């Protein structure tokens, strides 16, 4: 048998094996494509087609029948509402991811040192289970300006009132022509000069039953007291007789005194004495020099109650919504950073402690640098997420300040479907949002690939 014959005999089985291998690989690729095809079909129908359609639609007018080229993109940057949406989106991108990453890092480090770490993580992560719709409704109520409804303003008002107090009678007012004139600053002053040795009765009306202190007593006995030398007396009373009757401008037996009112004695426009009314509304200034005086009820007695902070006003609406976003996503950032923290080499941390480094030095010089890849991934992921925020802004911001809180996602919806009915301009906004998100997505994908290698 020649060498050529032997080669042919050996080549036959190898060729057959190679052919079977190619057929097997083709079959495997076919099976893989069959399994992937439904996902590719859904991806094309739900992602690729809408993107391509939006890009094409952005070059047409509102009706979609006339080609306008780049007019929608030019209009987009001329529209004040769109420019405000871009500004707010920049605020979101700069503030929210940085705060969330910082809070997540701090909480992840602190949680490692507490005994009930798992329960604490569960508690912080729980808001992630709440939908943005439900979270928006919760914070819309929490931010309500009425302290009786909004929990935040109820807390703010309680703290304010504890330190500065409240006005005694916010709804009280004097009757016209009964001896008191209304000052420009909201105070009330006697319209006739008084001298020591005189007594004066100052009647007020409009006091709500809930504002009348429980310890208030009838003003009638106090009205009968005479002033001594160098003394100026008076009584501030509710010029209203329960059940009817009585006479305006005169203290009747059933009329109540108004305790707790601040009263001042003025001479030549300057305050020379001040006091507070007793339970029967009586007040007394003693040791006054001879001369003419004016009795004043300062405006602080009648100031409206403090109503708290306008969280959803034009100034604070965006920070308020970012606060709601932090409540939802802080647990997410903490858990991801905590997972990265658990993989850190403990020997490096222990070596630093043995070398005399304190906990702050370890955190700043070892923990944070080693966690840099994780922190970057969390930060970029949150940047992508905040660019698309819609639910919270649309639900929390009231109608009058919707434009002050709008971001690109809400502006795109408002222009397209929320009354603007200009889907050409709305598509251009969608394309702009896509172009802003793509760099962050590409950066994240590259980091994932590098970490896998």
PALOLUM-837517 format. One record per residue (C-alpha): x, y, z. Coordinates in steps of 0.1 Angstrom, whole numbers, plus 2048, in hexadecimal, padded with zeros to 3 digits. Last residue first. Layout:
% residues N
XYZ ...
END
This chain:
% residues 453
78199593D 75F99794D 7689B995D 7739C793C 7529BC92C 73D9CC948 7519EC945 74B9ED920 7269E8924 724A0493E 736A1D928 720A1490A 701A1A920 70EA3C92C 716A46908 6F3A3B8FC 6DEA4E916 6E3A71908 6DDA658E4 6BDA548EF 6B0A73900 6B7A888E1 6A5A6E8CC 687A6F8E4 687A958E2 686A938BC 66AA7B8BE 656A948D4 65CAAF8BA 64EA9989F 633A8C8B6 624AAE8BA 603AA88CD 60DAC38E7 5F2AB9900 602A9D913 608A858F5 627A908E2 633AB08F2 629AA4915 639A82910 65AA90904 659AAB920 654A8F939 673A7C92C 688A9B928 682AA894B 665ABE958 666ACC97B 660AF1973 647AE7957 633AD296F 631AEF988 60CAF8982 602AD397D 611AC699D 633AB499C 631A929AD 621A7D992 632A88972 654A8D983 653A6B995 648A58976 660A6695D 684A5F964 697A55945 6B7A6994A 6B5A5E96E 6BAA39965 6D8A3E94E 6E9A53968 6E0A38983 6F2A1D96E 710A3496A 713A3A98F 70EA16999 728A0A97F 741A2598A 73CA1C9AF 7439F89A8 763A00994 76EA199B0 769A009CD 78E9FA9D1 795A1F9D1 779A269EA 783A0BA03 7A8A12A03 7B1A36A06 791A47A11 781A2BA26 7A2A20A35 7ABA44A3E 789A49A4D 78CA28A61 7AEA31A70 7CFA26A62 7E8A18A7B 7FB9FFA66 7E79E3A76 7C79F4A69 7D69F6A46 7E09D1A47 7BC9C8A52 7AD9DBA34 7C59CBA1B 7BF9A9A2A 79A9ADA27 79C9ADA01 77C9BE9F5 7619A69E9 7479B0A03 74B9D59F9 7409CD9D6 7209BD9E2 71B9DB9FA 71F9F29DC 7039E09CA 6ED9DE9E9 6F2A039F2 6EBA0F9CF 6CA9FC9CD 6C0A079F1 6C5A2B9E8 6AFA289C9 68BA2E9D7 692A499F1 6ABA5A9DA 690A5D9BF 678A6E9D9 694A879E2 699A8D9BC 674A979BB 679AB09D7 699ABE9C7 685AC49A7 666AD39B9 67AAEB9CF 679B0C9BC 659B099A8 645AFE9C6 641AD99CF 653ADB9F1 642AFB9FB 650AFBA1E 63BAFEA3E 619B0EA44 623B25A60 602B31A70 5F5B53A64 602B71A78 5E9B80A90 5FBB84AB0 61CB8AA9E 60CBA9A8F 611BBCAB0 5F3BC7AC5 5FCBEBACC 5F2C04AE8 5FBC28AE0 608C3FAFB 606C64B04 619C72B21 621C6DB46 63BC53B4C 632C2EB4E 63AC19B6D 620BFFB65 611BF0B45 5F4BD8B4B 5E3BBDB37 5C2BABB3B 5B5B91B22 5A4B7CB3D 5C0B61B3B 5DBB7CB3D 5E6B92B20 60BB94B18 622BB2B1F 636BCDB0E 644BEFB17 656C0DB07 650C04AE2 659C21ACC 641C35AB6 642C54ACC 637C3FAE9 62BC1CAE3 61DC02AFC 61EBDFAF0 606BC1AF3 60DB9DAEC 5EEB87AED 5F0B68B03 5CCB6AB11 5AEB77AFE 592B7FB16 570B70B12 54EB81B0E 532B76B24 530B94B3B 532BAEB1E 551BC2B16 546BDFB00 550BE7ADC 532BD5ACD 515BCFAE5 50ABAEAF3 4F0B96AE5 4F6B76AD3 4FBB52ADE 51FB57AE6 527B7CAEB 542B89AD3 55CBA4AD8 577B8BAE1 58CB9DAFB 5ACBB1AFF 5ACBC3B21 5BDBE3B2C 5D2BF4B46 5EBC10B44 5FCC19B65 610C37B71 5F5C3DB8B 5DCC21B8E 5C6C11B73 5A3C07B7B 596BE3B78 573BDFB69 57FBD0B48 591BB4B5B 571BA8B6A 55FBA6B48 57BB94B35 56DB71B3C 588B56B3E 59FB46B24 5AFB26B31 5A4B11B14 5B5B28AFB 59FB37ADF 5AEB2CABE 597B0EABA 578B25ABE 584B3AAA1 58CB5FAAA 57BB76A90 576B93AA9 58CBA9ABE 583BC3AD9 59DBD8AE9 591BE7B0B 5A6C04B19 5AEC10B3C 5BEC31B44 5D5C3CB61 5F3C41B4A 5EAC52B29 5D9C46B0A 5DAC54AE7 5BCC4AAD1 5BDC33AB2 5C9C15AC6 5E0C00AB1 5DCBDFA9F 5F8BCCA8D 5F8BBFA69 617BD2A5E 603BEEA4E 5F1BF4A6F 5CCBEDA74 5BAC06A8B 5AABFFAAC 590C12AC0 570C02AB5 56BC13A93 572BF3A7F 571BD3A93 594BC5A9A 5A1BA4A8B 5A8B81A96 5B0B65A7D 5D3B5DA87 5CCB5FAAD 5EAB55AC2 605B54AA8 61CB36AA8 63BB2CABB 65FB32AB0 671B13ABB 655AF9ABE 641B09AA3 65DB05A8A 663AE0A94 63EAD8A91 63AAEBA70 657AD8A61 64AAB6A6D 627ABDA5F 637ACBA40 648AA9A3A 629A95A43 613AA8A29 5EEAA5A31 5E7ABBA50 606ACFA49 5F7ADAA28 613ADFA0F 612ABBA03 635AACA00 62BA8BA11 60CA889FC 61FA8C9DB 63AA769EB 622A589EF 612A5E9CD 634A5E9BC 63FA3F9CE 61FA2D9C3 626A3699E 64BA2F9A1 642A0C9AC 64CA009CF 6639E29D1 6819F99CE 674A0A9EE 67D9EAA01 6A39EC9FC 6A8A02A1A 6959EBA31 6A49CBA22 6C79DAA27 6C09E1A4B 6B29BEA51 6D19AFA42 6E99C5A56 6D99BEA77 6FA9C0A8B 7079E0A7C 72B9E5A6F 7259D9A4B 7079F0A49 71EA0EA4E 733A07A2F 714A00A19 703A1FA27 71FA36A1E 724A279FC 6FFA279F4 6FCA4BA00 719A569EA 70CA439CB 6E9A519D0 6F5A749D5 70BA739B6 6F0A629A1 6D6A7C9AB 6E9A9C9A8 6FAA9F986 6E2A8A972 6C3A9A982 6D0ABD97E 6D9AB695A 6B5AA9955 6A8AC9964 6BCADE94C 6B1AC992E 68CACC939 691AF293D 69EAF391A 680ADF90E 668AF791F 67AB15910 676B078EC 693B128D6 6A8AF38DB 68BADC8D1 682AF28B4 6A4AEC8A4 69FAC68A9 67CAC889B 688ADC87D 6A3AC2874 691AB5855 66EAC2852 65DAA683E 638AAA83D 61FA8F844 625A87869 60AA9E876 622AAF88E 63DAB4874 656A9A868 67BA9486E 676A86891 660A6B883 67EA5A873 691A59894 672A4E8A6 66CA3288D 68FA25890 68EA258B6 66BA158B6 6769FA89E 6969F18B1 6879EF8D4 6659DE8D7 6629CD8B5 6879C68B0 68C9BA8D3 66D9A58D2 6799948B2 69C9908BF 68E97F8DE 6789688CA 6969608B2 6AE9578CE 6A29338D2 6A092D8AD 6C293F8A8 6D19278C1 6C39098B0 6D091588E 6F291C89E 6F38F98AD 6E98E988B 7048FD879 71E8F2894 7138CD890 7158CF86A 7378DE86C 7428C2884 7348A786E 7478B6850 7678B6865 76289286F 75C88884A 77B89A840 78F88985B 781866852 78B86B82E 7AD87A834 7BA85A844 7B2843826 7BF85E80E 7E0860821 7E483A821 7DF8387FC 7F98527F5 81284080B 80F8217F5 800800800 
END
